Amino acid sequence: MTVLPADGLPLAAEFPDPSHDQWQSLVEGVLRRSGKEVAGPAAEEALSTTLGDGLTVRPLYTSVDTSTDPGLPGFAPFTRGSRAAGNTTDGWDVRQRHALADPVRLNEAVLNDLENGVTSLWLAVGEPGGVPVSGLARALEGVHLDLAPLALDAGTDPGPAVRELLGLYEARGIAKGAVRGSLGVDPLGQAARTGAEPELSAAAHWARLCSREYPGLRALTVDALPYHEAGGSTVEELGLSLATGVAYLRALTASGLSVEEACAQLDFRYAATADQFLTIAKLRAARRLWARVAEVCGAPDAGGQRQHAVTSSVMMTRRDPWVNMLRTTLACLGAGVGGAESVTVLPFDHALGLPDAFARRIARNTSTILMEESHLARVTDPAGGSWYVERLTDELASAAWAFFQEVERAGGQAAALRSGMVQERLAATWAARSKDLARRKEPVTGVSEFPVLDERPVEREPMPAAPSGGGLPEVRRDEAFEVLRARSDAHLATTGSRPKVFIAALGPASVHTARASFAANLFLSGGIEPVQEPASVDASTAGAAFTASGATIACLCSAQTLYAEQADAVASALRAAGAERVFLAGRPGEYAGADVHVFAGCDVVAVLSSELDRMGVA
């Protein structure tokens, strides 16, 4: 609706529409003032961000970037949602995960969750760490199974858990038509996790049973988490989930189900990260891709993918775990806006062990706040129409389809896992990403950026050990820095103090503060304690200040002009006072007399690991 002032003219009538060239000219001016002489398209490219998979995010999207018609919610190609109403009727399903071996403790946790906002349960059953099959009935005492859908995670041999659950429904007199949930059978996903040979015939058996007798129960889950948790990119996660889904379609239709019946037996599970726009586009692209598969198989109306989004374990940190609450909030927002039917928010202490009651409460309330207080579920596909999101959805779908075809040419998902193709591809992706993490090009707040050395550790009961074997690894963004911090902790426990670095700041605060803060943050990320007392030194005071600091190394911090004037004399004073190495915050061209230069984009992990080695910090 156009709002008209009293004279009847539109409020924006006196403002001309700016052109893309005008905007680009303004960008050139801003970049010129920052020392970058670029013009034309190069100016826009300078502000672009490169994602994984060769995708690029530009700084501006306009109507020129409109994508192919995404359709309407509830209709093929289902980009805008598998249901016409989306999540607007009841919000998304709040699904809490539980992995406790004690049926009594599990029952207490489950009932507490269901009484306080959780709407479905995701239960680990059997080894490792799940409730024993024989304890499932006790764990579900008091649970209204006709109201609370269950999703099972029963490992490589789900048969006993499935039979126990179906028997429990029958024993409690629950009509088969009232049963809701997922049996979680996923032989290819388990093969990825454990290296076991996938057995699809049993999966087809459970799918036929559910199709005939349990219309609200889905037998199979296409779980993309193993690929995400092994360091895979968004495109790889999508492509491998697609290849898995196609493998299941082949197996189910070969066992006698129609394409429509086979599609109705599949759930899809994806990771949601703190990159909210990438999460939104990923879920939208996943639906479009699966709709294309269903169309090619002759059942276009059966391509409405049902999605379960789980906040990423890769992004969860062990240090400063409270920040994980912010990460999971953004991930949950992306999952909800992206149209996932079910969302699991991992507790903030997930990386530390089994979550406590407080952590589970925060996890479930994250969804509640976003739905009930932020009203995210009131609009169907709220990201629809965003030129950026629509274009990113297109680009992800196109790249993922190409990778899916690559897997199919390799013989399909099972063959790609068996040959090592999947492992090699994911390992290469994680190796490239690890370089960005080590250089802090991908910052991890509380770990590689703004770490707190004296934080109180959060103690949790350890998670059960994952089964060893030939499966995919599980990675975390914080792992390289966690190794450094653990070495510092061990040194503290042994000697009573942490390794230290003296920050030798030159000149007034206005000159040295930025680089002194940069250097302190860098050394903190490796568990090396910075000491800057006094705030500024010169050649006459640096030696005494260094001795008083208790440090064995020092870092010069200032502007290039002051390095030229004072660095030689101050470095000499520091070495005379016993400094074993002199670092400098700045690139080698600014001053050649330092032992090591640290700067934005340097390999922080390599620098600090080498220094801890030299210090004898085990």
Disulfide bonds with the S-S distance in Angstrom:
none
